[in-house]
Amino acid sequence: MENLKMHTPDLAEENYRKLAELFPNAVTETITGYDEDGKAIIERAIDADVLRQEIAAQVVEGSQERYQFTWPDKKRSVMLANQPIAKTLRLVREKSVGRDGTPGSINTENIYIEGDNLDALKLLQETYLGKVKLIYIDPPYNTGSDFIYEDDFSLDSVEYITGSGQLDNDGNRLVQNLEGNGRFHTDWLNMLYPRLRIAKDFLSDDGVIIISIDDNEIENLKKICDELFGHLNYVGTVVWERAFSPKNDAKYFSASHDYVVVYAKKISDFAIGKLPRTAEMNARYKNPDNDPRGPWSSGDLTAKTYSAAYDYPITTPSGKSISPTSGRSWITSKENMKKWIDEGRIWFGEHGDNTPRYKRYLSEMTGGIVPTTLWKYEDVGHSQEGRQEVKNLFDGKGYFDGPKPVRLLDRILQIANITDGSYVLDFFSGSGTTAHAVMRHNAENNGSVKFVLVQLPEITGEKSSAYKDGYKTICEIGEERIRRAGKKIREESPLTTGDLDIGFRVFRVDSSNMKDVYYRPKDYKQGQMNLFADNIKEDRTPEDLLFQVMLDLGVLLSSKIEETVIAGKKVFSVADGYLIACFDKDVTEETVKAIAQQHPFYAVFRDSGMATDSVMTNFEQIFETYSPKTVRRVL
């Protein structure tokens, strides 16, 4: 049996391995230094000369000029994204809510994670690889007073793997990025870049990432997105009218807008969602000639690009001859134009002597309308509306400054072309508007879209109204907002059924369940290792172990989990037997055989869990007899 790695992927190692597979002749070794005994330290390397030959392209290096976007610490930011971590997600059952709103239940497919979103993304990357239809984030805007995540670029790999601290002494892992800071843009870029770099791989091929931002970092955001997602996958930038009235105390202009930036994973696979037609649009369609096909609206029949073949006169019903204006031609051939006229699809005006126009029938307008890049607050809400929505749920308490309105997220879900079963990821979840919008979408469409939210548990501050009302962190407010919004949606929506999922499993980013010896056995002598014969931390439960195993094996955190007892041992069955795990000690052959007979894809046990050496010896033979295809792992 193989041991589970119980840490996130080393992306640098994976990239090296991919390169080595493509160009094995470019793999070499080089001396990087000498140890204390004077022996050369030899490490793997890539031969740049061989790589040049293989790709037949100029390799730009050193001080050679090139087009690029860079900033201080960018290299370390890339390294930070690639470094593995040995952490886990621990279920917080008392905060979780079942799909019907039952407190403490975990029978839901939605996820809420408390913790640093960089850690959370690393932990989730294998499980949700290529599964997310929409990533929406509303990161710090870098206005000069915002707080941004502080990532420690000085940690070495051992410190990074073994470190378990999430927050500083005050409970925050944030710094205030003041305008006077010499690293004003650098700190913001170093915060966002590694998170976007990891998040890209979450998207399905038809997926899209949508980011809210303001004027302070719009240019930098687009540049890093061009680099990470590819400029060819740029879909567009929307101007959102976030304010409904001007601020007269503004020094120059009263800023009334924010931006919504959209990038596709693969633009060839992404189809933007059309918006529903409004009553006002439909009212423009009339039927002055009592056409049996119903109301219609007319459109121009000429094209800007001239074609001699399409330049011909048309005789109107009144006998008047009309040709295209100079430099233009008709949009179709003479033969097809005659067909349209015979079918009554051409309108010559009330008296039959006007320039011909093409009829477009309301009955044919079934595909919706293409969204524009200007979103008015009348259509998608404004910041004050978002604040009012929170106040309505919290008995008049707003708690947040300018949270996004649900109608804005409604529009984002529409253009992302969300379908049943889609995953929506928001790793700057704040007030929880994304979850609110997803639940409302499901209620109105009888849908099953699932959300995954991540939020750092920022301290609210002892003087804040939120703290005085019992909400010590932003997470606690966001979680309660989702609970209250779900309950309200269920009560008010006529489409709410027993299948509407208003629940969410709450997880907290924490240090690994495994002791240091599990990851660095070479650092311990035999006598020391005997002290750690049980490599699992004493305060961790079987449920804790199960979820770290699920992360390690890429099993969805929202999977159905059933607990049974076999021969006196607790056994977990995940996703209808896809994964079966037993973390008890003194496991007998009876339990092993019963698990093997269920033919799981994965079977996981504790390394020291077998009752006797005989059970350990017979373990493999039992599986070879009853379920030879089962992948067996230990921790």
SVG drawing of the C-alpha trace seen along z (x, -y; Angstrom):
<svg xmlns="http://www.w3.org/2000/svg" viewBox="-54 -70 90 84">
<polyline fill="none" stroke="black" stroke-width="0.4" points="0.0,0.0 1.2,-3.5 1.1,-6.4 -1.1,-9.4 1.0,-12.5 -1.3,-14.6 -0.1,-17.9 -1.0,-20.0 0.7,-19.5 4.1,-20.9 3.3,-22.8 6.9,-23.6 7.7,-19.9 4.8,-19.1 5.8,-21.7 9.3,-20.3 8.0,-16.8 5.8,-18.0 8.8,-19.7 10.9,-16.6 8.3,-14.5 8.1,-16.8 11.9,-17.2 13.7,-14.4 16.9,-15.3 16.8,-18.8 17.0,-17.3 20.5,-17.5 22.4,-17.9 24.5,-20.7 26.6,-21.6 24.8,-24.2 27.4,-24.3 29.4,-22.3 28.5,-20.8 30.6,-21.2 32.7,-18.2 33.6,-19.8 31.4,-17.4 29.6,-18.8 25.8,-19.3 24.3,-18.1 20.8,-19.0 18.5,-18.5 18.5,-21.2 17.1,-22.1 19.6,-22.7 18.5,-26.0 20.6,-25.3 18.8,-22.0 15.4,-23.7 16.2,-26.4 16.9,-23.7 13.7,-21.8 11.3,-24.8 13.1,-26.6 12.4,-30.0 14.4,-32.8 14.8,-32.4 14.9,-35.8 17.0,-36.0 19.0,-38.3 18.9,-42.0 17.6,-41.4 14.7,-43.8 11.3,-42.2 7.6,-43.1 6.6,-42.1 4.7,-43.2 6.7,-42.9 7.0,-44.4 9.2,-43.8 8.8,-40.3 7.0,-38.9 9.3,-35.9 8.6,-35.2 4.9,-35.6 5.2,-32.8 7.1,-30.6 4.5,-31.2 1.7,-30.0 3.7,-26.8 4.9,-25.9 3.0,-23.0 1.5,-23.3 0.7,-20.7 -2.6,-22.0 -6.1,-20.7 -9.8,-21.8 -11.6,-20.9 -15.3,-20.7 -17.1,-23.1 -20.3,-21.1 -21.9,-23.5 -21.8,-26.3 -22.9,-24.1 -26.5,-24.1 -28.3,-21.3 -29.9,-21.8 -33.3,-22.4 -31.8,-24.9 -31.3,-22.4 -28.5,-23.6 -25.6,-21.3 -26.4,-19.1 -24.0,-18.6 -26.3,-17.1 -25.7,-20.0 -23.6,-20.6 -22.5,-24.1 -19.2,-25.0 -18.0,-27.9 -14.4,-28.0 -12.9,-30.2 -9.2,-31.0 -6.6,-32.5 -7.9,-32.1 -4.4,-31.2 -4.2,-28.2 -7.8,-27.3 -7.2,-27.5 -4.2,-25.2 -6.2,-22.7 -9.1,-22.7 -7.1,-22.7 -7.1,-19.0 -10.7,-18.5 -12.2,-21.2 -9.7,-21.0 -11.6,-22.0 -15.0,-21.8 -15.9,-25.5 -18.2,-27.3 -17.9,-30.7 -15.3,-32.4 -16.5,-35.7 -14.3,-37.8 -14.5,-41.2 -10.9,-41.7 -9.6,-44.7 -9.7,-47.8 -6.4,-49.3 -7.9,-52.7 -5.2,-53.7 -7.2,-52.6 -8.1,-49.0 -6.6,-46.0 -4.9,-43.4 -3.5,-40.0 0.0,-39.9 1.9,-36.9 5.3,-36.1 7.7,-35.7 10.6,-34.9 9.4,-31.5 11.5,-28.6 9.9,-25.3 10.2,-23.6 8.7,-26.6 6.0,-26.8 5.0,-23.1 5.1,-23.0 3.7,-26.4 0.1,-26.3 -0.5,-30.0 -3.3,-31.6 -3.5,-35.0 -1.4,-37.5 -1.7,-38.2 -4.7,-40.4 -6.5,-37.7 -5.7,-39.2 -3.5,-38.3 -4.0,-41.7 -2.1,-45.0 -3.4,-48.4 -2.0,-49.5 -1.7,-53.2 -1.0,-55.4 2.3,-56.5 3.6,-53.0 6.4,-52.7 5.1,-49.2 1.6,-50.4 0.9,-48.6 3.5,-45.9 1.8,-44.6 -1.5,-44.5 -0.1,-42.6 1.7,-40.2 -1.5,-39.5 -3.7,-38.9 -1.3,-37.3 -0.6,-33.9 -4.3,-33.5 -5.4,-34.1 -2.6,-31.8 -4.0,-28.9 -7.6,-29.8 -7.2,-29.5 -7.0,-25.7 -10.4,-25.6 -12.2,-26.7 -13.9,-24.3 -13.1,-24.8 -16.3,-26.8 -15.8,-28.6 -15.3,-32.3 -13.7,-34.4 -15.4,-37.8 -13.7,-40.4 -15.0,-43.6 -12.5,-46.4 -12.2,-50.2 -9.9,-52.8 -7.0,-52.3 -5.9,-48.9 -7.9,-48.3 -4.9,-48.5 -2.7,-46.3 -5.6,-43.7 -6.0,-43.5 -2.2,-43.0 -1.9,-40.1 -5.1,-38.6 -3.7,-38.9 -0.6,-37.0 -2.4,-34.3 -5.5,-33.7 -4.2,-34.9 -5.2,-38.2 -7.1,-36.2 -9.4,-35.0 -10.4,-38.5 -14.2,-38.8 -14.7,-42.4 -14.9,-45.0 -18.2,-46.3 -18.8,-49.7 -21.2,-49.3 -23.0,-52.4 -22.6,-51.7 -23.8,-55.1 -27.2,-56.7 -26.3,-60.2 -23.2,-62.4 -20.9,-63.3 -20.7,-67.1 -17.7,-67.1 -15.6,-65.3 -12.4,-67.2 -12.6,-66.6 -15.1,-64.1 -17.7,-62.2 -16.8,-58.6 -20.1,-56.8 -18.7,-53.6 -16.8,-50.4 -15.6,-47.8 -16.5,-44.2 -13.6,-42.4 -14.4,-39.2 -11.9,-36.5 -12.8,-33.1 -10.8,-29.9 -11.0,-29.1 -12.9,-31.7 -13.7,-29.3 -15.7,-27.2 -17.3,-30.0 -20.8,-31.2 -22.0,-34.3 -25.4,-34.2 -28.1,-36.3 -30.3,-38.5 -34.0,-38.2 -36.1,-40.6 -38.0,-43.3 -41.6,-44.4 -40.2,-47.8 -38.3,-46.0 -41.2,-43.9 -43.5,-47.0 -41.4,-48.3 -42.8,-45.6 -46.0,-46.6 -48.2,-45.2 -49.4,-48.1 -50.1,-45.9 -51.9,-43.1 -49.1,-40.6 -50.4,-37.1 -46.9,-36.4 -47.6,-39.0 -45.8,-42.1 -42.6,-43.1 -39.8,-45.7 -38.0,-46.8 -34.3,-47.1 -31.9,-48.5 -31.4,-46.4 -28.1,-48.0 -24.5,-47.0 -21.5,-49.2 -19.2,-46.9 -20.0,-47.4 -20.7,-44.5 -21.5,-45.1 -23.5,-41.9 -25.8,-43.3 -26.2,-46.7 -29.5,-46.7 -32.7,-48.7 -35.9,-47.6 -39.3,-48.6 -41.7,-49.6 -45.4,-48.7 -46.1,-52.3 -43.9,-51.8 -41.0,-53.8 -37.4,-52.6 -35.0,-52.7 -31.3,-51.9 -28.8,-51.7 -27.2,-55.0 -23.8,-55.8 -21.0,-53.4 -23.5,-50.9 -25.3,-47.8 -28.2,-45.6 -27.5,-42.8 -28.7,-40.0 -28.9,-38.9 -31.6,-40.1 -33.1,-36.6 -33.4,-36.4 -34.7,-39.9 -37.6,-39.0 -38.3,-36.0 -38.5,-38.2 -40.8,-40.6 -43.1,-37.8 -43.2,-36.4 -44.2,-39.8 -41.0,-40.2 -40.2,-43.6 -41.8,-46.8 -42.2,-49.7 -43.9,-52.1 -47.6,-52.9 -48.0,-54.1 -45.7,-51.6 -43.2,-54.1 -40.5,-54.2 -37.0,-52.7 -37.5,-49.0 -36.8,-47.6 -36.5,-44.1 -39.2,-42.8 -37.9,-41.1 -40.8,-39.4 -41.2,-39.3 -42.1,-35.6 -38.6,-34.9 -36.8,-36.8 -36.3,-33.8 -32.6,-33.8 -32.5,-36.8 -30.4,-39.9 -26.6,-40.3 -25.4,-42.1 -23.8,-45.5 -20.7,-46.9 -22.7,-49.5 -24.8,-48.3 -27.1,-50.9 -28.0,-50.8 -31.7,-50.7 -31.0,-47.2 -28.4,-45.7 -28.6,-47.7 -26.1,-50.0 -23.9,-49.9 -26.6,-51.4 -29.0,-48.7 -26.5,-46.1 -26.1,-47.7 -29.9,-47.8 -30.2,-44.1 -27.9,-43.3 -29.8,-45.7 -33.1,-44.1 -31.7,-40.7 -30.0,-42.0 -32.8,-44.1 -31.6,-47.4 -27.8,-46.8 -25.7,-47.2 -22.3,-46.0 -20.7,-46.4 -19.7,-49.4 -21.0,-49.1 -21.5,-45.3 -22.4,-44.2 -26.2,-44.1 -27.8,-40.7 -29.0,-42.0 -25.5,-42.6 -24.6,-39.0 -27.8,-37.9 -26.5,-39.6 -23.1,-38.0 -24.7,-34.5 -26.6,-35.2 -23.7,-36.3 -21.6,-33.4 -24.3,-31.1 -24.7,-29.1 -26.5,-25.8 -27.8,-23.2 -25.0,-21.5 -22.5,-24.3 -20.0,-25.3 -19.6,-29.0 -16.4,-29.9 -15.9,-33.2 -12.7,-33.4 -13.2,-37.0 -16.7,-36.3 -17.1,-39.2 -20.8,-39.7 -21.9,-36.5 -23.8,-38.2 -22.6,-35.4 -24.2,-32.7 -27.4,-34.8 -27.6,-35.2 -27.0,-31.5 -29.7,-30.4 -32.1,-32.9 -31.2,-31.8 -31.9,-28.2 -35.3,-29.1 -36.4,-31.1 -35.2,-28.5 -35.7,-25.3 -31.9,-24.9 -29.0,-23.2 -26.1,-25.6 -23.6,-25.1 -21.4,-27.7 -17.9,-27.5 -17.0,-30.5 -13.8,-31.5 -13.3,-34.3 -10.5,-35.3 -11.9,-35.5 -11.0,-39.2 -11.7,-40.6 -14.6,-43.1 -13.2,-45.3 -14.4,-45.8 -16.0,-49.2 -17.9,-48.1 -21.7,-47.4 -21.1,-43.9 -18.7,-43.0 -21.2,-44.4 -23.9,-42.3 -21.9,-39.2 -20.2,-38.9 -16.5,-38.7 -15.3,-38.0 -16.4,-38.8 -17.0,-35.1 -19.6,-35.0 -21.5,-37.8 -21.3,-36.2 -22.4,-32.8 -25.4,-34.3 -26.3,-36.4 -26.4,-33.1 -28.6,-31.4 -31.0,-34.3 -31.1,-34.8 -31.7,-31.1 -34.6,-31.0 -36.2,-34.1 -35.9,-32.7 -37.5,-29.4 -40.4,-31.3 -41.0,-33.7 -40.3,-31.8 -43.2,-29.9 -40.7,-27.5 -39.0,-26.4 -39.3,-22.6 -37.6,-20.0 -34.8,-20.0 -33.8,-23.6 -30.4,-23.6 -30.1,-26.6 -27.4,-24.9 -23.6,-24.9 -20.8,-23.0 -18.4,-25.2 -14.7,-24.3 -11.8,-26.0 -8.2,-26.1 -6.0,-24.5 -2.6,-22.8 -2.2,-19.3 -3.7,-16.4 -0.3,-14.7 2.8,-15.2 6.0,-16.5 7.5,-13.0 4.9,-12.0 6.5,-14.6 10.1,-14.5 11.0,-11.1 14.6,-11.5 14.9,-14.4 14.2,-12.0 16.4,-9.2 14.9,-5.8 14.6,-6.4 12.7,-9.7 10.5,-8.0 9.4,-5.5 8.0,-8.4 5.9,-9.2 4.6,-5.7 1.2,-7.3 1.8,-10.0 -1.6,-11.7 -2.0,-14.7 -3.8,-13.8 -6.5,-16.5 -7.7,-15.3 -10.9,-13.2 -11.6,-10.5 -13.8,-13.1 -10.8,-15.4 -8.8,-12.7 -11.5,-11.8 -11.7,-15.3 -8.0,-15.6 -8.0,-12.2 -10.8,-13.5 -8.7,-16.6 -5.7,-14.4 -7.6,-12.1 -9.6,-14.8 -13.0,-13.8 -15.6,-16.6 -16.0,-18.0 -19.8,-18.1 -20.0,-14.4 -22.5,-12.4 -20.9,-10.8 -22.4,-7.8 -21.1,-6.3 -21.5,-2.6 -19.9,-0.3 -18.3,2.9 -17.0,5.4 -17.0,2.6 -15.0,0.2 -16.3,-3.1 -16.3,-3.1 -16.9,-6.1 -18.5,-5.6 -18.1,-8.6 -20.0,-9.2 -21.9,-6.0 -18.9,-3.8 -16.4,-5.5 -14.1,-6.0 -14.3,-3.9 -12.1,-4.7 -11.5,-3.3 -9.2,-5.2 -9.8,-3.1 -7.0,-1.1 -7.0,2.7 -8.8,3.3 -9.5,7.0 -9.7,9.1 -13.5,9.0 -13.6,5.3 -11.0,5.4 -13.0,8.1 -16.3,6.3 -14.8,3.2 -13.2,5.1 -16.5,6.8 -18.1,3.3 -15.6,2.8 -14.7,-0.8 -12.5,-2.8 -10.4,-3.9 -9.9,-2.2 -7.9,-4.1 -6.7,-2.9 -4.2,-4.1 -0.7,-2.9 -0.7,-1.5 -4.4,-0.6 -4.2,3.2 -4.9,5.3 -2.0,7.8 0.9,8.5 -1.2,11.3 -4.0,8.9 -1.4,6.6 0.1,9.6 -3.3,10.8 -4.5,7.3 -3.3,7.3 -4.5,10.9 -8.0,10.0 -8.3,7.2 -6.7,9.2 -9.4,11.8 -12.5,9.6 -11.6,6.3 -8.3,6.3 -9.0,3.0 -9.4,1.0 -6.7,-1.5 -5.4,-1.0 -3.8,-3.8 -2.6,-4.4 -1.8,-7.4"/>
</svg>
